Amino acid sequence: MPVGPFFADFLCRERKLVVELDGSSHDGRQDEDAKRDRYFEAQGYRIPRFQNADMMANLEDVLVAIAQALRAHPQPLPQAGGE
């Protein structure tokens, strides 16, 4: 999915979450991946990364980790009693 000048494997705008799946297509692309990660992080996105092999062998664990990331609020909530 395109966001700005970059693409993401999966993106949830509402929760500011980008899920990246890394495999052989990322070999030799560490600089480009790092640039993309910095862009997304500057926009307030969190970026859990998973290996393609983990997705295939441990799908349930990967889905649990994604669900936990979706439940986590991207920024701390304001303190009670504030404006």
C-alpha contacts under 8 A as a table, 3 or more apart, distances in Angstrom:
res1	aa1	res2	aa2	distance
1	M	7	F	5.12
1	M	8	A	5.17
1	M	9	D	6.42
1	M	10	F	6.70
1	M	11	L	7.00
2	P	5	P	7.00
2	P	6	F	5.55
2	P	7	F	4.21
2	P	8	A	6.41
3	V	6	F	5.36
3	V	7	F	5.91
3	V	8	A	7.37
6	F	36	R	6.36
8	A	11	L	6.41
8	A	18	V	6.58
8	A	19	V	7.27
8	A	20	E	6.68
9	D	18	V	7.42
9	D	19	V	6.21
9	D	20	E	5.41
9	D	21	L	6.60
10	F	18	V	5.70
10	F	19	V	5.07
10	F	20	E	6.71
11	L	16	K	7.62
11	L	17	L	5.77
11	L	18	V	4.45
11	L	19	V	6.27
12	C	15	R	5.63
12	C	16	K	5.80
12	C	17	L	5.15
12	C	18	V	6.42
13	R	16	K	4.83
13	R	17	L	6.58
14	E	17	L	7.95
15	R	70	L	6.26
15	R	73	H	7.28
15	R	74	P	6.90
16	K	44	G	6.47
16	K	45	Y	4.51
16	K	46	R	6.39
16	K	74	P	6.75
17	L	45	Y	5.23
17	L	46	R	5.01
17	L	47	I	6.10
17	L	48	P	7.99
17	L	69	A	7.65
17	L	70	L	7.12
18	V	40	F	7.97
18	V	45	Y	6.50
18	V	46	R	6.14
18	V	47	I	4.88
18	V	48	P	6.93
19	V	47	I	5.63
19	V	48	P	5.40
19	V	49	R	6.05
19	V	50	F	7.86
19	V	66	I	7.75
20	E	47	I	6.80
20	E	48	P	6.40
20	E	49	R	4.72
20	E	50	F	6.27
21	L	49	R	5.90
21	L	50	F	4.98
21	L	51	Q	5.55
21	L	52	N	5.75
22	D	25	S	7.26
22	D	26	H	6.02
22	D	49	R	7.01
22	D	50	F	6.04
22	D	51	Q	4.72
22	D	52	N	5.68
23	G	26	H	5.72
23	G	27	D	7.32
23	G	51	Q	5.87
23	G	52	N	5.28
23	G	53	A	7.61
24	S	27	D	5.22
26	H	29	R	5.12
26	H	30	Q	6.95
26	H	33	D	7.82
27	D	30	Q	7.19
28	G	31	D	7.97
29	R	32	E	5.30
29	R	33	D	6.06
30	Q	33	D	5.01
30	Q	34	A	6.00
31	D	34	A	5.12
31	D	35	K	6.22
32	E	35	K	5.10
32	E	36	R	6.18
33	D	36	R	5.10
33	D	37	D	6.06
34	A	37	D	5.00
34	A	38	R	6.17
35	K	38	R	5.20
35	K	39	Y	6.32
36	R	39	Y	5.08
36	R	40	F	6.31
37	D	40	F	5.20
37	D	41	E	5.98
37	D	47	I	7.37
38	R	41	E	5.10
38	R	42	A	6.00
39	Y	42	A	5.19
39	Y	43	Q	6.50
40	F	43	Q	5.04
40	F	44	G	6.52
40	F	45	Y	5.29
40	F	46	R	7.55
40	F	47	I	7.98
41	E	44	G	4.97
41	E	45	Y	4.88
41	E	46	R	6.30
41	E	47	I	7.76
42	A	45	Y	7.33
44	G	74	P	7.48
45	Y	74	P	7.49
46	R	74	P	7.24
48	P	66	I	7.67
48	P	69	A	7.88
50	F	54	D	6.57
50	F	55	M	6.96
50	F	62	V	7.41
51	Q	54	D	5.20
51	Q	55	M	6.46
52	N	55	M	5.02
52	N	56	M	6.35
53	A	56	M	5.15
53	A	57	A	6.01
54	D	57	A	5.10
54	D	58	N	5.13
54	D	59	L	6.77
54	D	62	V	7.30
55	M	58	N	5.54
55	M	59	L	4.75
55	M	62	V	6.29
56	M	59	L	5.85
58	N	61	D	5.47
58	N	62	V	6.38
59	L	62	V	5.09
59	L	63	L	6.11
60	E	63	L	5.12
60	E	64	V	6.17
61	D	64	V	5.08
61	D	65	A	6.24
62	V	65	A	5.13
62	V	66	I	6.24
63	L	66	I	5.02
63	L	67	A	6.06
64	V	67	A	5.05
64	V	68	Q	6.17
65	A	68	Q	5.12
65	A	69	A	6.22
66	I	69	A	5.02
66	I	70	L	6.16
67	A	70	L	5.05
67	A	71	R	6.30
68	Q	71	R	5.15
68	Q	72	A	6.26
69	A	72	A	5.14
70	L	73	H	7.52
73	H	76	P	6.82
73	H	77	L	7.87
78	P	82	G	7.17
79	Q	82	G	6.03
